[in-house]
Amino acid sequence: MNSVTRLLGSGVVVLALFLPATAVTAQEVSYDIGSKGTRFLEFAGGASSFKILLEEVNLGGQELEIAEHSFAPGTNIGGHAHTSIEIFYVLSGELEHTVNGETVLLTPGMVGVVRNGDEVIHKVPSADIPARVLIIWTPAGEIERIFGRATERKIQ
């Protein structure tokens, strides 16, 4: 066994010694191994709609939440902050992503990041073309915090 293998092996053993004895295993948690999502959420006026793909009810934990967000053309979601890390992956269209005053134009295939407490603005620059993004929040909690007043319908 070479020294790198021994070093990695001993690191795994040391890490295992520090893991909590109460760690929950996959067999103890109820979760969906495949899903079409849980629900659709929409705000009054319909400028934004969200397909909630992964949350505690189908993940079985609060590690993260994932949603598909469809922005109407010209949407401008003014300055706000999150209590979780927010990661955007642009599926289609373009999204102006302004974090703490610095703006980046996100196009399909790009990722935008917002850290807990950052001031963020999301804006669709086109008056004709919508934007669609995948959003990941970690840890969970943003869906309930943001969408408490949204209209909801279940995914069948």
C-alpha positions as CSV (number, residue, x, y, z in Angstrom):
1,M,0.0,0.0,0.0
2,N,1.5,3.3,-1.0
3,S,1.8,6.4,1.3
4,V,-1.1,8.3,-0.4
5,T,-3.5,5.3,0.1
6,R,-2.5,5.0,3.7
7,L,-2.9,8.7,4.3
8,L,-6.4,8.8,2.7
9,G,-7.4,5.6,4.6
10,S,-6.3,7.1,7.9
11,G,-8.1,10.4,7.1
12,V,-11.4,8.5,6.5
13,V,-11.0,6.7,9.9
14,V,-10.2,10.0,11.7
15,L,-13.2,11.7,10.0
16,A,-15.5,8.8,11.0
17,L,-14.4,9.2,14.7
18,F,-15.7,12.8,14.6
19,L,-19.1,12.2,13.0
20,P,-22.0,12.4,15.3
21,A,-23.2,9.0,16.6
22,T,-26.8,10.1,15.9
23,A,-26.2,10.6,12.2
24,V,-29.4,9.6,10.3
25,T,-29.0,6.9,7.6
26,A,-30.9,6.8,4.4
27,Q,-32.8,3.7,5.6
28,E,-34.2,5.8,8.5
29,V,-35.5,8.7,6.3
30,S,-38.5,8.6,4.0
31,Y,-37.8,10.2,0.7
32,D,-38.7,10.0,-3.0
33,I,-36.0,8.6,-5.2
34,G,-37.7,10.1,-8.2
35,S,-40.1,13.0,-8.5
36,K,-41.9,15.4,-10.8
37,G,-41.8,18.0,-8.0
38,T,-44.3,18.8,-5.3
39,R,-46.1,22.0,-6.2
40,F,-46.4,25.1,-8.3
41,L,-46.3,28.6,-6.6
42,E,-47.3,31.9,-8.2
43,F,-47.5,35.4,-7.0
44,A,-50.3,37.8,-7.8
45,G,-49.9,39.2,-11.3
46,G,-48.1,36.1,-12.6
47,A,-44.7,37.8,-13.2
48,S,-43.0,34.8,-11.7
49,S,-43.9,31.2,-11.2
50,F,-42.1,28.4,-9.4
51,K,-42.2,24.7,-9.8
52,I,-40.9,23.3,-6.5
53,L,-38.8,20.3,-7.4
54,L,-37.3,19.3,-4.1
55,E,-38.1,20.2,-0.5
56,E,-38.4,18.5,2.8
57,V,-41.6,16.6,1.9
58,N,-39.9,14.6,-0.9
59,L,-36.3,15.0,0.1
60,G,-36.8,13.7,3.7
61,G,-34.5,16.4,5.1
62,Q,-33.7,20.1,5.2
63,E,-30.3,20.1,3.5
64,L,-31.5,22.0,0.5
65,E,-34.5,23.0,-1.7
66,I,-34.6,23.2,-5.5
67,A,-37.1,25.1,-7.7
68,E,-37.5,25.9,-11.4
69,H,-38.3,29.7,-11.6
70,S,-39.9,31.1,-14.7
71,F,-39.5,34.9,-15.0
72,A,-41.9,36.9,-17.3
73,P,-40.1,39.2,-19.8
74,G,-39.1,42.5,-18.1
75,T,-39.5,41.1,-14.6
76,N,-37.5,43.1,-12.0
77,I,-37.3,41.6,-8.5
78,G,-35.8,44.4,-6.5
79,G,-33.1,44.3,-3.8
80,H,-33.5,41.6,-1.2
81,A,-31.5,39.2,0.9
82,H,-31.7,35.5,1.7
83,T,-31.0,33.5,4.8
84,S,-29.5,30.6,2.7
85,I,-27.0,30.3,-0.1
86,E,-28.9,30.8,-3.4
87,I,-27.5,29.3,-6.6
88,F,-29.0,30.0,-10.0
89,Y,-28.4,27.9,-13.1
90,V,-29.9,29.6,-16.3
91,L,-31.8,27.2,-18.4
92,S,-33.1,29.7,-21.0
93,G,-33.3,33.4,-21.6
94,E,-31.1,35.9,-19.8
95,L,-31.0,37.2,-16.3
96,E,-29.2,40.3,-14.9
97,H,-27.8,39.1,-11.6
98,T,-26.8,42.0,-9.3
99,V,-25.1,41.1,-6.0
100,N,-23.9,43.8,-3.7
101,G,-23.9,46.3,-6.6
102,E,-22.0,44.1,-9.0
103,T,-23.9,43.0,-12.1
104,V,-23.3,39.9,-14.3
105,L,-25.5,39.0,-17.3
106,L,-26.3,35.3,-16.8
107,T,-27.0,33.4,-20.0
108,P,-27.9,29.7,-20.6
109,G,-25.4,27.4,-18.9
110,M,-24.1,30.0,-16.5
111,V,-24.3,29.9,-12.7
112,G,-24.9,32.8,-10.3
113,V,-24.3,32.7,-6.6
114,V,-25.7,34.7,-3.7
115,R,-24.3,34.2,-0.2
116,N,-26.4,34.5,2.9
117,G,-27.0,38.2,3.7
118,D,-25.9,39.5,0.2
119,E,-28.1,42.2,-1.4
120,V,-29.4,40.7,-4.7
121,I,-31.5,42.0,-7.6
122,H,-32.9,39.7,-10.3
123,K,-33.9,41.3,-13.6
124,V,-34.9,39.9,-17.0
125,P,-33.5,42.5,-19.4
126,S,-35.6,41.5,-22.4
127,A,-39.1,42.9,-22.8
128,D,-40.0,39.9,-25.1
129,I,-38.1,36.9,-23.9
130,P,-38.7,35.2,-20.5
131,A,-36.0,33.6,-18.4
132,R,-36.1,30.2,-16.8
133,V,-33.6,29.2,-14.1
134,L,-33.0,26.4,-11.7
135,I,-32.6,27.6,-8.1
136,I,-30.9,25.7,-5.3
137,W,-31.1,27.0,-1.7
138,T,-29.0,25.5,1.0
139,P,-29.9,25.0,3.8
140,A,-33.7,24.7,3.2
141,G,-36.1,27.3,4.5
142,E,-36.3,29.8,1.7
143,I,-39.4,28.4,0.1
144,E,-41.5,28.9,3.2
145,R,-40.0,32.3,3.9
146,I,-40.4,33.7,0.4
147,F,-43.6,32.0,-0.7
148,G,-45.8,32.1,2.3
149,R,-48.3,34.4,0.5
150,A,-48.1,32.8,-3.0
151,T,-50.9,30.9,-4.7
152,E,-50.2,27.1,-4.7
153,R,-51.4,24.1,-6.6
154,K,-50.1,20.6,-6.2
155,I,-48.3,18.6,-8.9
156,Q,-50.2,15.5,-9.8
